[in-house]
Amino acid sequence: MKVRVAQICGFCMGVRRAMDLALDAAAKARPPVFTFGPLIHNPSALELLRSKGIEVLDHIPEKGEGTVIIRAHGIPPGEREALEKAGFQLIDGTCTRVVKVQMLAKHYSSLGHTCVLIGDRGHPEVKGIMGYAGENGVLVSSLEELKGLRLSGQYIILAQTTRDREEFEEWARMLLDRFPGGQVFNTVCDSTRKRQREVRRLCRSVDAVVVVGGRQSANTRRLAEIAAESGKTALAVETEEDLDLDELRSFGSVGVTAGASTPNWIINRVVSAIEQVPGRGEPLAGRLLYRLLRFLHETTAWTALAGGLLALSCGLLMGLTPQESWRAVAMASLYLFAMHTMNRIMDRESGAYNDPMRARFLVRHRKVFQTLSLAALFAALSIALQLGTVPFLALLALSLLGLAYSIRIVKQRALKDFPASKTIFTSLAWTVVTTVVPWSHTLESPSKWAMVGIPVLLLTLARSALMEILDIHGDRIVGRETLAVIMGEEGLMTLVTALLALLAVVAVAAPLFSAPVTLAAFAAPAAWGLFLLWSFRRQRLRQNLRMECMVELLFLVLFAATWALSLLARPSI
Ligand code: SF4
């Protein structure tokens, strides 16, 4: 089935931050940990928080202990004081956009201005803002209230962040006409509006729209209404289990969007489940290609192929003989297959969130893949032995390190528990097995190795970081401090951009300093990587299968460029 995912869907910035703070608190904050009211309107996410030991605090007790997370809506200053007085440590998850409204209310109220807030009576965000406005706060929830309002003196008009922008502007104009001189602060958050605009756009290019989100979530319900208003079938689901697969078969293409409180991992599961359904009129070749890619992805064969292509390119660049090159290719493919498979089997917890379909597949066939990966590792070691003693010892050391990666050795901590270890170890393993081990049988000319090894390290670092971007939520849920979790999505994308830009500069500059012209081949995967980042920002690569397939193509691009340049550089006879 052809699936199109809305460019803007799922967690908004404020909800994502509150969720991240809660997950971090589960691992680090003073227990017991509470959220003050339900953090978001999504049963699966709330269930997850409960499973992490985070409970919901409904009222403020006289005495309490532990940590309380304030949700994105914020709270009035009185409640904040009461929580602190009760003895709780507070983690403030108030969305920065809501904080801005609270601060405007506080500032103008302290100047004696009346603060008119256009918002929904009883909404937690409104209660919080009104708390900051104090006695000078006036809430307007309906047109009748607006018409009955009497104002004197200076005043400002504020909006609850989730109000409809047009309605707010119209109401503010009506007030200004009756009571000139008021100051308007349009504090409506564009997040909801952008989602709604996006679902209208999506409806134009698909047969039906699946809206993912909690049944209690107002913004999710509104997205489904907008899809239905545009004449398309709108199917609202909380999880992939709610999908009616028979009904989906009657559509040729399906769009997917999600409310602001829907976690990414649920959107991913829904998308994967829909992709498996044969769409109306879908050509057989398309189905077969999808199945082939999914098989290669779930069995780690795609990764092994990518590793083989990298080793082949390195062989060409380092001037290995054809026999040495093919040995290096087989060794790298087998080693990377073995290590990635073993670690994925051992790392089931985060896999269940990051890539649930592959995790389920590996659990189902665990024994087969454990046996296959062990056999692959032995085969890789025996090929390394054929290359020489030093390559064998180098690969053996790398294998022991790889096997120890998920095993708790020091103070109940495994290597994978050390911050950023996933990115660093993965790229080191790729670099060592594709460059150091094949080169180590001669140990000749370290500069020859460095000319290839350093660009490969940059490229594999960028690859690992790109792969991690989609795993942020799963890794955070299981408490793993990957580079993506530490730096955040934006920070990581900046780092990948810098790595790829550096790689491109090295590739272009190296031949100017009498290095072989073939090294310029690294500019091609650098450009491909930058294109992937651009696609990711445009929400085109938000599913694991698509992301992994495209990222591993870095090495096909490198091989094609290396091969082409080596043909051009070959002296004509
Ligand atoms: S909808 Fe806007 S204001 Fe509300 S939490 Fe999300 S980003 Fe913040």
Residues whose N, C-alpha, C, O or C-beta is under 5 A from the ligand:
A	BS01	SF4	C12 M13 G14 V15 A72 C95 R97 V98 T161 C189 S191
